[in-house]
Amino acid sequence: MSTQTSKVRPQHSPEPTGPVVAVTGAATGVGRALVERLRAIADPGAVGRIVAIDDHSDDFDGVTWEVTDICNPSFAPRISGVDVLVHTADDRSLESSPADRRAHNVRAAQTILTAAAAQRVSRVILLTSTMVYGADPANPIPMSEDSPVSAELGAGTIGDFAEVEDLARVARRAHPGLSVTVVRPAPLVGPGIDTLLTRHFAAPRLLTVKGQEQAWQFCHVDDLVSALEFVVVHDIDGKDGALAVGCDGALSQAETEEIAGLRGFDVPANVAFSATQRLHRVGITPATSSEMKFLVYPCVVDCRTLREAGWRPAYDNETSLRALLEARTGKPALVGRNLGRKEATITAASAAGAAVAAVGTTAAIRYLRKRRKG
């Protein structure tokens, strides 16, 4: 059941001015788009002053810039007077070192939550992903938004999200005066989005697991920004402080292949996951076996809280998939790794075998190892 809390009462702004809203990562990506949407709100009672936080400033008018390192405890005074803090400055890049990415994401969330409590911020909004529910062939389609978080999320960005959610739960207990909302978008698509999902659709063919039917749910980045604005303005919260954002329903594997103009083929689950793990272990692919599950098993969530509160996505799953396809860079990919011309040639030349086309070839592995050593 969805929950709509009472409107955040600004602690730091006199009425009728709305709450002071701060956004981390405000110079780029989701953070920048959110600041632009908040600036466009005509009602000063909905949003008051906007504080844009990043390690560099941009050319926004009508906002207060705070140029700072959000992982440094000295960050706290920069959010003095803030009522709502939206944290979008996480690292989801496939090019980042996994250890560095994990360190940044966890440290940033820790610093944000500690600083917010110290500065009497009323509410913090964090971003994770519907991936925290886990991908499994037994998952109902859709899952309830209040389904339990998977206990076996593994490494990669999924593990980052799990640790951030753990920090949110601890903060709710440790700081009763601080409301912490976790927003979980379905797999993101749109301009500038580069993930295992988008690279999956840059492969020669779509990997599937024998005997299993995939279902695809997406979240366009514009809808995520719209949902964040809605959550801020209407003070929406979900059960246990978490809510999902995404398109309604799901596309079947057959519908997805037809829209994408790509053929899929089946490989045994043990081949897909064991080969991926080997490729990841030697540093050839950023994909872990736990992340690979989200490309072959369903993780579709009923975004009930926002729907019942009146929010609707502008994109459905078909238009979101088409946006993903339009945003592709043109670089072929294999198991989450962008391929160079020679690597793509090796893969294409060996594509007659199902396992070869799905999870790589011995020749490709040898070539990539030689290249890394050189």
C-alpha positions in Angstrom: 0.0 0.0 0.0 1.4 3.4 -0.9 2.0 6.1 1.6 1.8 9.9 1.2 3.4 11.7 4.1 2.5 15.1 5.3 4.0 17.9 3.3 7.6 18.7 4.4 7.4 21.9 6.5 10.4 24.1 5.7 12.5 24.5 8.8 14.8 27.1 7.2 12.4 29.2 5.1 9.5 31.4 6.2 6.1 30.8 4.7 4.9 31.0 2.0 8.2 30.1 0.5 8.5 26.3 -0.2 11.2 24.0 1.0 14.9 24.7 0.2 15.9 21.9 -2.1 19.5 20.8 -2.7 20.6 18.5 -5.5 24.0 16.8 -5.6 25.5 16.1 -9.0 23.8 19.2 -10.2 26.2 20.0 -13.1 25.5 16.9 -15.2 23.1 14.1 -16.0 20.1 13.5 -13.8 21.1 16.1 -11.3 21.3 18.8 -13.9 18.0 17.9 -15.5 16.3 17.8 -12.0 17.6 21.3 -11.2 16.2 22.6 -14.5 12.8 21.1 -13.8 12.7 22.5 -10.2 13.7 26.0 -11.6 10.8 25.8 -14.0 8.2 25.4 -11.2 6.1 28.6 -11.1 4.7 28.1 -7.6 7.1 29.5 -5.0 5.2 27.6 -2.3 6.1 24.2 -3.9 9.9 24.8 -4.1 11.8 27.7 -2.6 15.5 28.2 -3.0 17.5 25.6 -5.0 21.0 24.7 -4.0 23.1 23.1 -6.7 26.0 20.9 -5.4 28.8 19.5 -7.5 32.6 19.5 -7.8 32.2 22.3 -10.4 29.6 24.8 -11.2 27.5 25.4 -14.3 25.8 28.4 -15.8 22.4 28.1 -14.1 20.7 31.3 -13.1 18.4 31.4 -10.1 20.2 28.8 -8.0 22.8 28.8 -5.2 26.0 26.9 -6.2 28.0 25.0 -3.7 31.2 23.7 -5.3 32.5 20.9 -2.9 33.5 17.3 -2.5 30.4 15.4 -1.2 32.7 12.6 0.1 34.5 15.1 2.5 33.0 15.5 5.9 33.6 19.3 5.6 30.7 19.1 3.1 28.1 19.4 6.0 28.1 23.2 6.4 27.3 23.6 2.7 23.7 22.2 3.3 23.0 24.5 6.2 19.4 25.7 5.7 18.4 22.9 3.3 15.1 21.1 3.9 15.2 18.4 1.1 18.4 16.9 -0.3 18.3 14.8 -3.4 21.5 12.8 -4.0 22.1 12.0 -7.7 25.9 12.2 -7.6 26.6 8.4 -7.6 29.0 6.6 -10.0 27.4 4.0 -12.3 30.1 4.1 -15.0 31.2 0.8 -16.4 34.6 2.4 -17.0 35.2 3.0 -13.3 37.3 0.7 -11.2 34.8 -1.4 -9.2 36.7 -0.8 -6.0 36.9 3.0 -6.6 33.2 3.1 -7.7 32.2 1.2 -4.5 34.3 3.4 -2.3 32.8 6.6 -3.8 29.2 5.4 -3.8 29.3 4.2 -0.2 31.3 7.1 1.1 29.1 9.7 -0.6 25.9 8.2 0.8 27.4 8.0 4.3 28.6 11.6 4.1 25.2 12.8 2.8 23.2 11.1 5.5 25.5 12.1 8.3 25.7 15.7 7.2 21.9 15.9 6.7 21.3 14.7 10.2 23.8 17.2 11.6 22.3 20.1 9.7 18.7 19.1 10.6 17.7 18.5 7.0 14.1 17.2 7.0 14.5 14.7 4.2 17.1 12.9 2.0 16.2 11.2 -1.3 18.7 8.6 -2.5 18.8 6.7 -5.9 19.4 2.9 -6.2 17.7 0.6 -8.7 15.0 -2.0 -9.0 17.9 -4.4 -9.4 17.9 -4.6 -5.5 14.9 -6.9 -5.9 17.0 -9.4 -7.7 16.4 -11.1 -11.1 15.1 -14.7 -11.0 13.1 -17.0 -13.3 10.6 -17.5 -10.4 9.9 -13.7 -10.0 6.2 -12.8 -10.6 5.5 -10.3 -13.4 5.2 -7.8 -12.0 6.6 -8.0 -8.4 5.0 -6.0 -5.7 6.9 -2.8 -4.9 7.2 -3.9 -1.3 8.7 -7.3 -2.2 11.8 -8.0 -0.1 15.2 -7.0 -1.3 17.3 -9.9 -2.6 19.8 -11.3 -0.1 22.2 -12.4 -2.8 23.0 -9.3 -4.9 26.7 -10.0 -5.4 29.3 -7.6 -6.7 29.2 -4.8 -9.3 26.8 -1.9 -9.1 24.2 -4.2 -7.6 26.3 -4.5 -4.5 26.8 -0.7 -4.4 23.0 -0.3 -4.4 22.6 -2.8 -1.6 25.1 -1.0 0.6 23.5 2.3 0.0 20.1 0.8 1.0 21.7 -0.6 4.1 22.9 2.9 5.0 19.5 4.3 4.4 17.9 1.8 6.9 20.6 2.5 9.5 20.1 6.3 9.1 16.3 5.9 9.6 16.9 4.2 13.0 19.8 6.4 14.1 18.2 9.7 13.1 14.4 9.6 13.8 14.1 13.3 12.7 15.5 12.5 9.3 13.2 11.1 6.6 15.1 8.9 4.1 13.4 7.9 0.8 15.1 5.5 -1.6 13.9 5.8 -5.2 14.5 2.7 -7.3 14.3 3.3 -11.1 14.0 0.3 -13.5 16.9 -0.1 -15.9 17.6 3.4 -17.3 17.6 4.3 -21.0 18.0 7.5 -22.9 20.6 9.9 -24.2 24.0 9.5 -22.4 23.1 6.3 -20.6 25.8 3.6 -20.9 25.1 0.5 -18.9 25.2 -3.3 -19.3 21.7 -3.1 -20.5 22.4 -0.7 -23.3 25.5 -2.6 -24.3 23.4 -5.8 -24.3 21.4 -4.3 -27.2 24.6 -3.5 -29.0 25.6 -7.2 -29.3 25.2 -9.1 -32.6 22.4 -11.2 -31.0 20.5 -11.1 -27.7 21.5 -13.7 -25.2 18.7 -15.8 -23.6 18.8 -18.8 -21.3 17.3 -22.1 -22.4 13.9 -22.7 -21.0 13.5 -19.2 -19.5 11.3 -16.3 -20.8 12.6 -12.8 -20.2 10.4 -9.8 -19.6 11.7 -6.2 -20.1 10.8 -3.1 -18.0 12.6 0.2 -18.6 12.7 3.7 -17.1 13.5 6.6 -19.4 15.8 9.1 -17.8 13.3 11.9 -18.4 10.7 9.9 -16.4 13.1 9.4 -13.6 13.7 13.2 -13.4 10.0 13.8 -13.6 9.4 11.3 -10.8 12.0 12.9 -8.6 10.4 16.3 -9.1 7.0 14.8 -8.1 8.5 13.1 -5.0 10.1 16.4 -3.9 7.1 18.6 -4.5 4.4 16.2 -3.2 6.5 14.7 -0.5 5.8 11.1 -1.6 7.2 8.2 0.3 6.8 4.4 -0.1 6.4 1.6 2.3 9.6 1.4 4.4 10.8 4.5 2.7 11.3 3.0 -0.8 9.5 3.4 -4.1 10.0 2.2 -7.6 10.0 4.2 -10.9 9.4 2.7 -14.3 7.1 2.0 -17.2 3.9 0.1 -16.6 4.0 -3.6 -17.5 6.7 -5.3 -19.5 7.7 -6.3 -23.0 8.1 -10.0 -23.8 11.4 -11.3 -25.3 9.6 -11.8 -28.6 8.3 -8.3 -28.7 11.7 -6.9 -27.7 13.5 -8.8 -30.4 11.0 -7.6 -33.0 11.4 -3.9 -32.0 15.2 -4.1 -31.7 15.5 -6.0 -35.0 17.8 -8.5 -33.2 17.6 -12.3 -33.0 18.2 -14.0 -29.8 19.5 -17.5 -29.1 19.5 -19.8 -26.2 22.5 -21.1 -24.2 22.4 -23.2 -21.1 22.4 -21.1 -17.9 25.6 -22.7 -16.6 27.4 -21.7 -19.9 26.2 -18.1 -19.7 27.0 -17.5 -16.1 30.2 -19.5 -15.8 31.7 -18.0 -19.0 30.7 -14.5 -17.9 32.3 -15.0 -14.5 35.6 -16.2 -16.1 35.6 -13.2 -18.4 35.0 -10.9 -15.5 37.6 -12.5 -13.3 40.4 -11.8 -15.9 39.2 -8.3 -16.5 37.8 -8.7 -20.0 34.3 -7.7 -19.2 32.7 -5.4 -16.5 29.7 -7.7 -16.2 29.6 -10.1 -13.2 27.5 -13.3 -13.3 25.1 -11.7 -10.8 24.6 -8.7 -13.1 24.2 -11.0 -16.1 21.0 -12.4 -14.5 19.2 -9.2 -15.1 19.7 -9.6 -18.9 18.2 -13.1 -19.0 15.8 -13.3 -16.0 12.8 -11.0 -15.2 12.8 -8.2 -12.7 9.6 -6.2 -13.3 8.1 -4.1 -10.6 4.7 -2.6 -10.1 5.4 1.1 -9.4 2.3 1.4 -7.3 3.2 4.2 -5.0 3.7 6.9 -7.6 0.8 5.6 -9.8 -1.6 5.9 -6.9 -0.3 9.4 -6.0 -1.1 10.5 -9.5 2.3 10.4 -11.3 2.5 8.7 -14.8 5.5 8.0 -17.0 5.7 9.8 -20.3 7.3 6.8 -21.9 6.0 3.2 -22.2 8.4 0.2 -22.5 8.2 0.3 -26.3 9.1 3.9 -26.7 11.8 3.5 -24.0 13.4 0.6 -25.9 13.3 2.7 -29.1 15.1 5.5 -27.2 17.7 3.0 -26.1 18.2 1.8 -29.6 18.5 5.4 -30.9 21.1 6.3 -28.3 23.4 3.5 -29.2 26.9 4.6 -30.0 27.3 2.3 -33.0 30.1 0.4 -31.1 29.5 -3.4 -31.0 29.6 -4.9 -27.5 29.9 -8.4 -26.0 29.0 -9.3 -22.4 29.1 -5.6 -21.4 32.4 -4.8 -23.1 32.6 -2.3 -26.0 34.6 -4.0 -28.7 37.2 -2.5 -31.0 37.2 -3.2 -34.7 39.5 -6.2 -34.5 37.6 -7.6 -31.5 34.3 -7.2 -33.3 35.7 -8.9 -36.4 36.8 -11.9 -34.3 33.5 -12.2 -32.7 31.5 -11.8 -35.9 33.7 -14.4 -37.6 32.9 -16.9 -34.9 29.2 -16.1 -34.6 28.1 -19.4 -36.1 28.1 -21.1 -32.7 25.5 -20.1 -30.2 27.8 -20.1 -27.2 30.4 -18.2 -29.2 28.1 -15.4 -30.2 26.6 -15.2 -26.7 29.5 -15.2 -24.4 32.7 -14.8 -26.4 35.2 -16.9 -28.2 38.5 -18.5 -27.2 40.1 -16.4 -29.9 38.6 -13.2 -28.6 39.7 -14.0 -25.1 43.3 -14.7 -26.2 43.3 -11.5 -28.3 42.0 -9.4 -25.4 44.5 -10.9 -22.9 47.3 -10.2 -25.3 46.2 -6.7 -25.8 45.9 -6.1 -22.1 49.4 -7.4 -21.5 50.8 -5.3 -24.3 
